[in-house]
């Protein structure tokens, strides 16, 4: 497909102060007073996005992927990658969801149907939109994408639909492995990433990435370009995984340029009312309620591309099965585009985007879309209810969160009830919580808190439409198996408190722990990126722990003496004495503390993630080490083996993760095995355990501890 056509540029330049839709032989057009959107009917992608005369996408190239083959074969920064045939487009939809080839499909390339519509909300504010729908001819499954512009806004509201009907045409893929909407610009207008609020990262220059050393899947060593703005700010490693964040922190993120009074960075069209030297932002406000996995599900945000991952198995997330009758509408998401005078900070754009999204919801546009069935299957706010609750949490609990999800299921596995919704909210200091716009249904309430072992669960909760739901109450009594002997870590679902965890690169605490990034100057300026986000091999485990991990209670410190990953093996390192695969916790027991034969000891192990040979796959692949044993010994005697199952595996640390699919287990043994004086508990992974992943990633098996506790009772 050629670059932006003269006809579309003319349309962008001559946009009048009204909302409209129109259709040409090649495109569906949606025009607002300030924003022009054109959807290419042959490819199903937005290939024109012009704000106040400024092209936000850049030159467009798009070769329709062969059905079943990946639509993103390369890795791009502002669309620059000789291996990819896609740039200068978006927002557009693709998936990993069909039985053919690799499973990838970009709908719109095989005879999609398009429908334009117009309407108004409860206050009379007009909106216009286009809905695209395409059926996969061999299985009968349907993907749809809807784009809506509302008068007075400079953004696009999107909905995505997936259906595998009962009267299908044939078999399809077992699971909806990946579903995403992408904004993939090629213009150099965008200079910075906004992976999360408070985090601003310069984009690397495309030529630096092109000349960098590829170290694994979508990951590059840019140390040969020390003057690159990204390298100066963030260190030498660049990867899309570095900027992944949990869903609870994904309320808004995007791309940004602070603007400059210097030379233009992007071409302006005729009649432009903006300057190419302005500050610009492209922001995404996600709809979390229609996704899966709960608030701690981690996924990609931006790397120069802006991602809305509706479904994936990244970081161990569980995708839904594609069984006959599956039907789901995801959204609405809101893509906000704006500009302001040079130097405008991201917070200004964040506030502007939130105001627009809130107005669309509160003023009835979403209700109007649902009432007219412009997005079939969408449940609008006007048909929802409000959950009100009050929970008493153990006094030492912090960052308390309440989650509503499918009853009877761990929230991380709510994709097993693919029609269910999910919601969450922080709990106030008085224990109160209120969640609006909840689809009426029965839910599981889960309460989690930093510093409290386990979680509180109540499956008997129903939310009714309107104000018919009473106030739910609950009291969380922390689990206890006796007198605590010791603990390592803080129970919070994360390995962040350990060495190379969530401390910022170059922070004094990181420097005190020992060697920092291999081959990099730890005093280089940074914007506070946490150490765990770096490429995993930049921290040499045998150098950090030449004698292995031997943690002495009362003397060792978690930040220095406990690694954020327990590797089963390390490339090129000897494990003859268990220096890698066997970790030890040592402590001095008191006389009579075990009460000899009459008492029982309980070891609680909580993992922030565990990678078996399955990687991110959760079906039984039959691979050796798909299930991985973690053996526990006390004073030279094995007291239990926890076989970590394949369906809890998560490719976490090697994809810059610190909290993925969390699991826990307890091992009980006679307290008589403990003794006065020095005691030793060992944690052993099989040193030979490894398997290659489908992506270009290392095969190591490992676990990442959240916290451990030994009790006697």
HELIX and SHEET records of a PDB file:
HELIX    1   1 UNK A    6  UNK A   13  1                                   8    
HELIX    2   2 UNK A  206  UNK A  211  1                                   6    
HELIX    3   3 UNK A  229  UNK A  234  1                                   6    
HELIX    4   4 UNK A  240  UNK A  243  5                                   4    
HELIX    5   5 UNK A  247  UNK A  249  5                                   3    
HELIX    6   6 UNK A  314  UNK A  316  5                                   3    
HELIX    7   7 UNK A  346  UNK A  362  1                                  17    
HELIX    8   8 UNK A  365  UNK A  371  1                                   7    
HELIX    9   9 UNK A  381  UNK A  383  5                                   3    
HELIX   10  10 UNK A  411  UNK A  416  5                                   6    
HELIX   11  11 UNK A  508  UNK A  513  1                                   6    
HELIX   12  12 UNK A  531  UNK A  533  5                                   3    
HELIX   13  13 UNK A  536  UNK A  538  5                                   3    
HELIX   14  14 UNK A  541  UNK A  544  1                                   4    
HELIX   15  15 UNK A  558  UNK A  561  1                                   4    
HELIX   16  16 UNK A  596  UNK A  598  5                                   3    
HELIX   17  17 UNK A  646  UNK A  648  5                                   3    
HELIX   18  18 UNK A  653  UNK A  655  5                                   3    
HELIX   19  19 UNK A  671  UNK A  673  5                                   3    
SHEET    1   A 5 UNK A  20  UNK A  23  0                                        
SHEET    2   A 5 UNK A  27  UNK A  31 -1                                        
SHEET    3   A 5 UNK A  35  UNK A  40 -1                                        
SHEET    4   A 5 UNK A  45  UNK A  51 -1                                        
SHEET    5   A 5 UNK A  54  UNK A  55 -1                                        
SHEET    1   B 2 UNK A  61  UNK A  62  0                                        
SHEET    2   B 2 UNK A  86  UNK A  87 -1                                        
SHEET    1   C 4 UNK A 104  UNK A 105  0                                        
SHEET    2   C 4 UNK A  89  UNK A  96 -1                                        
SHEET    3   C 4 UNK A 178  UNK A 184 -1                                        
SHEET    4   C 4 UNK A 306  UNK A 311 -1                                        
SHEET    1   D 9 UNK A 113  UNK A 120  0                                        
SHEET    2   D 9 UNK A 126  UNK A 135 -1                                        
SHEET    3   D 9 UNK A 142  UNK A 150 -1                                        
SHEET    4   D 9 UNK A 155  UNK A 164 -1                                        
SHEET    5   D 9 UNK A 326  UNK A 340 -1                                        
SHEET    6   D 9 UNK A 279  UNK A 285 -1                                        
SHEET    7   D 9 UNK A 253  UNK A 257 -1                                        
SHEET    8   D 9 UNK A 192  UNK A 196 -1                                        
SHEET    9   D 9 UNK A 199  UNK A 202 -1                                        
SHEET    1   E 3 UNK A 213  UNK A 216  0                                        
SHEET    2   E 3 UNK A 219  UNK A 221 -1                                        
SHEET    3   E 3 UNK A 237  UNK A 239 -1                                        
SHEET    1   F 2 UNK A 245  UNK A 246  0                                        
SHEET    2   F 2 UNK A 298  UNK A 299 -1                                        
SHEET    1   G 3 UNK A 432  UNK A 439  0                                        
SHEET    2   G 3 UNK A 384  UNK A 392 -1                                        
SHEET    3   G 3 UNK A 471  UNK A 475  1                                        
SHEET    1   H 4 UNK A 423  UNK A 426  0                                        
SHEET    2   H 4 UNK A 398  UNK A 405 -1                                        
SHEET    3   H 4 UNK A 441  UNK A 450 -1                                        
SHEET    4   H 4 UNK A 456  UNK A 463 -1                                        
SHEET    1   I 3 UNK A 483  UNK A 489  0                                        
SHEET    2   I 3 UNK A 702  UNK A 712 -1                                        
SHEET    3   I 3 UNK A 566  UNK A 567 -1                                        
SHEET    1   J 4 UNK A 483  UNK A 489  0                                        
SHEET    2   J 4 UNK A 702  UNK A 712 -1                                        
SHEET    3   J 4 UNK A 600  UNK A 611 -1                                        
SHEET    4   J 4 UNK A 663  UNK A 670 -1                                        
SHEET    1   K 5 UNK A 550  UNK A 552  0                                        
SHEET    2   K 5 UNK A 582  UNK A 589  1                                        
SHEET    3   K 5 UNK A 677  UNK A 685 -1                                        
SHEET    4   K 5 UNK A 628  UNK A 634 -1                                        
SHEET    5   K 5 UNK A 637  UNK A 644 -1                                        
END                                                                             
